[in-house]
Amino acid sequence: MQVSTHWRLQEQRYNLVGETCEHCNSKLFPPRDVCLICEEPAQELFTFTGLGEIYSYSTIYDAPAGFEHNAPYTVALIKLNEGPLVTAQLTDMDNDELTIGQPVEMVTRKLRTDGDEGMIIYGYKFRPAI
Ligand code: ZN
């Protein structure tokens, strides 16, 4: 695999990549090919800053298979600075610190370990922005 291709794949996995609608300039996440606002094709990739604020959240005490080791954990709806809402796990914060509207930033973290082979899945989470 070429270095540049590899880097591009990494970038898509570890950054919040969505799409920009060339027609109305809406920012879309996740990429969905058709703009939610104007229904024109939206195919320009766009990398979000990863900055946003907590829009709502809920704490999960009964974790699904694969997530048991980090229960309880908190899943939040994050309103990105560019507009879209994303669902993500929060990290590096206590539940009693949480407030609606709190600024957060994206970080790459281990999400879970898959099965006996121990394949580690990475993805994004959000933590308080300083
Ligand atoms: Zn549009």
Boltz pocket constraint, residues with backbone or C-beta under 6 A from the ligand:
constraints:
  - pocket:
      binder: B
      contacts: [[A, 21], [A, 22], [A, 23], [A, 24], [A, 25], [A, 26], [A, 35], [A, 36], [A, 37], [A, 38], [A, 39], [A, 40], [A, 42]]
      max_distance: 6.0
